[in-house]
Amino acid sequence: MNTSKDPLHGVTLETMVTHLADCYGWDELGRRITIRCFTHDPSVKSSLQFLRRTPWARQKVEQLYLRTQFPSA
């Protein structure tokens, strides 16, 4: 049996972005992670395009997502 200890295992980038946008709204998400795809005409599609080719920004999204899933961690 292959069990991963990675809390992001099986979670898609689209799931993360959608969850964060639903949780915070685009305005607050843009304040928490200041990247243009969240602050100027944001959408899940445009965010995914940017985040898939920008590792540092994707890492920030992953970190915020984990904080929303495991607040005490």
VENNOR-V47074 format. One record per residue. N is the residue number from 1. PHI is phi in whole degrees, -180 to 180 (NA if undefined). Layout:
# VENNOR-V47074
n->N phi->PHI
n->N phi->PHI
This chain:
# VENNOR-V47074
n->1 phi->NA
n->2 phi->-102
n->3 phi->-112
n->4 phi->-96
n->5 phi->-89
n->6 phi->-74
n->7 phi->-66
n->8 phi->-93
n->9 phi->-59
n->10 phi->86
n->11 phi->-96
n->12 phi->-81
n->13 phi->-61
n->14 phi->-62
n->15 phi->-61
n->16 phi->-63
n->17 phi->-63
n->18 phi->-62
n->19 phi->-61
n->20 phi->-66
n->21 phi->-66
n->22 phi->-69
n->23 phi->-71
n->24 phi->-106
n->25 phi->83
n->26 phi->-64
n->27 phi->-62
n->28 phi->-69
n->29 phi->-61
n->30 phi->-66
n->31 phi->-75
n->32 phi->-73
n->33 phi->-128
n->34 phi->-81
n->35 phi->-133
n->36 phi->-56
n->37 phi->-66
n->38 phi->-100
n->39 phi->-107
n->40 phi->-124
n->41 phi->51
n->42 phi->-72
n->43 phi->-155
n->44 phi->-62
n->45 phi->-61
n->46 phi->-67
n->47 phi->-65
n->48 phi->-62
n->49 phi->-60
n->50 phi->-69
n->51 phi->-66
n->52 phi->-68
n->53 phi->-113
n->54 phi->-132
n->55 phi->-57
n->56 phi->-65
n->57 phi->-73
n->58 phi->-61
n->59 phi->-62
n->60 phi->-63
n->61 phi->-64
n->62 phi->-61
n->63 phi->-64
n->64 phi->-65
n->65 phi->-59
n->66 phi->-62
n->67 phi->-65
n->68 phi->-76
n->69 phi->-87
n->70 phi->-132
n->71 phi->-60
n->72 phi->-87
n->73 phi->-77
